[in-house]
Amino acid sequence: MQDNIEQDLSEYLQSLNAQRENQADAQREADINSLSNLFIKKAGTINV
């Protein structure tokens, strides 16, 4: 019984860590896209 509980907890924690990493990756990607769009907009307003 103890082994099953430990196994379940281990799998649950691994799942949480994977979700957290995926969320962090998605947030970084969104931040990069936002910055890229900002630079593109700013570059479009520069008179060369």
C-alpha positions as CSV (number, residue, x, y, z in Angstrom):
1,M,0.0,0.0,0.0
2,Q,2.8,2.4,0.9
3,D,4.6,1.8,-2.3
4,N,1.4,2.5,-4.3
5,I,1.0,5.8,-2.5
6,E,4.6,6.8,-3.1
7,Q,4.4,5.8,-6.8
8,D,1.2,7.8,-7.2
9,L,2.7,10.9,-5.5
10,S,5.8,10.6,-7.6
11,E,3.8,10.4,-10.8
12,Y,1.6,13.3,-9.7
13,L,4.6,15.5,-8.9
14,Q,6.3,14.7,-12.2
15,S,3.0,15.6,-14.0
16,L,2.9,19.0,-12.1
17,N,6.5,19.7,-13.0
18,A,5.9,19.0,-16.6
19,Q,2.8,21.3,-16.6
20,R,4.8,24.0,-15.0
21,E,7.6,23.7,-17.5
22,N,5.1,23.8,-20.4
23,Q,3.5,26.9,-18.9
24,A,6.9,28.6,-18.5
25,D,7.8,27.7,-22.1
26,A,4.5,29.1,-23.4
27,Q,4.9,32.3,-21.4
28,R,8.5,32.8,-22.7
29,E,7.2,32.3,-26.3
30,A,4.4,34.7,-25.7
31,D,6.9,37.3,-24.3
32,I,9.2,36.9,-27.2
33,N,6.4,37.3,-29.7
34,S,5.2,40.4,-27.9
35,L,8.7,41.9,-27.9
36,S,9.1,41.0,-31.6
37,N,5.9,42.6,-32.5
38,L,6.8,45.7,-30.5
39,F,10.2,46.0,-32.3
40,I,8.5,45.5,-35.7
41,K,6.0,48.3,-34.9
42,K,8.8,50.6,-33.7
43,A,10.9,49.8,-36.8
44,G,8.0,50.7,-39.0
45,T,7.8,54.2,-37.5
46,I,11.5,55.0,-38.1
47,N,12.2,57.2,-41.0
48,V,15.4,56.1,-42.7
